[in-house]
Amino acid sequence: MLALARKVNQSIVIGNDIEVTLLEIKGDQIKIGINAPKSVPIYRKEIFAQIQEENKSAMQEVDVSKVRQLFQQKE
């Protein structure tokens, strides 16, 4: 992990097109701004973990034989 010190209104750049700016420090919280292309998904880590778990459970629930039957009926 790379740890960088930044002051309010200072930024870091990730790759060529993502900029992260420190906007505010209030107590034990900081507010950051992220400027990135719309094609780059940005999630809080806990939300990203939930999405991954939902995707895993959705993959396990698929009955492949039923999916094949659905496609065979349409032919």
C-alpha positions in Angstrom: 0.0 0.0 0.0 1.2 3.5 -0.8 0.5 6.1 1.9 0.6 9.7 0.9 0.2 12.9 3.0 -2.0 15.5 1.5 -3.4 18.8 2.7 -6.9 20.2 1.9 -7.3 20.9 -1.8 -4.3 18.8 -2.7 -4.8 15.8 -5.1 -3.2 12.6 -6.2 -3.6 11.2 -9.8 -4.1 7.5 -10.5 -3.3 6.5 -14.0 -3.9 9.1 -16.6 -7.5 10.0 -15.9 -8.4 9.6 -12.2 -7.9 12.4 -9.7 -8.5 12.2 -6.0 -8.7 15.4 -4.1 -8.8 16.0 -0.3 -11.7 18.3 0.2 -12.2 18.6 3.9 -11.0 17.3 7.3 -13.5 17.3 10.1 -12.5 15.5 13.3 -11.8 11.8 12.4 -13.4 12.1 9.0 -12.1 13.3 5.7 -14.1 14.2 2.6 -12.6 13.3 -0.7 -13.6 14.1 -4.3 -13.0 11.7 -7.1 -12.8 12.9 -10.7 -12.9 9.9 -13.1 -14.5 8.9 -16.4 -18.1 7.8 -16.1 -17.0 4.4 -17.3 -15.0 3.8 -14.1 -17.2 2.4 -11.4 -16.5 3.9 -7.9 -17.9 2.2 -4.8 -17.3 2.4 -1.0 -15.5 -0.7 0.0 -18.3 -2.2 2.1 -20.8 -1.7 -0.8 -18.3 -3.3 -3.2 -18.0 -6.3 -0.9 -21.8 -6.7 -0.8 -22.0 -6.6 -4.6 -19.4 -9.3 -4.8 -21.2 -11.5 -2.3 -24.5 -11.0 -4.2 -22.8 -11.9 -7.5 -21.4 -15.1 -5.9 -24.7 -16.2 -4.5 -26.4 -15.4 -7.8 -24.0 -17.7 -9.7 -24.6 -20.5 -7.3 -28.3 -20.4 -7.6 -28.4 -20.8 -11.4 -29.7 -24.2 -12.6 -27.9 -24.6 -15.9 -30.2 -27.3 -17.2 -33.2 -25.0 -16.8 -31.4 -22.2 -18.6 -30.7 -24.7 -21.5 -34.3 -25.7 -21.6 -35.4 -22.1 -21.9 -33.1 -21.5 -24.9 -34.2 -24.8 -26.5 -37.8 -23.8 -26.3 -37.2 -20.6 -28.2 -35.6 -22.4 -31.2 
